[in-house]
Amino acid sequence: LEKISKLESEEKDTRQEISASSSGIHMTLTGEGITCLFHYSSKVGLFKDKHKSDAALGVAQHIVTTRGNHITANQLTKFNKFEHILSLYLVEDKLKEMLYFIKKDIEDVELRK
């Protein structure tokens, strides 16, 4: 966890401001983090594309990393859990946060029934 905190603080320190005129969906993840998120999104069937490479082509043209770089389809398909372990921890934390909010919203709805 100490490594994660250190990586997060370094990432925040090096984050560049993105101009309002740049196009794309600006994410708070690095290219590695986006690759991890894409890999698991593909693995659970979130994309209709038959092949992961086809989904990568569609996604890549719209995504901008935290440093303001456009990600490539090739990057998205090059997942390596051993090389991306620190990014996996960061993505895991984001997914846990998302799950917390989803569960909270479900509970709110169930309480109003």
MOBEL-V523623 format. One record per helix or strand of 2 or more residues. SS is the DSSP state (a for helix, b for strand). FROM is the first residue (numbers start at 0). TO is the last residue. If there is no record, write none. Layout:
ss from to
SS FROM TO
SS FROM TO
This chain:
ss from to
a 1 13
b 24 25
a 30 42
a 51 59
b 62 63
a 72 75
a 84 110
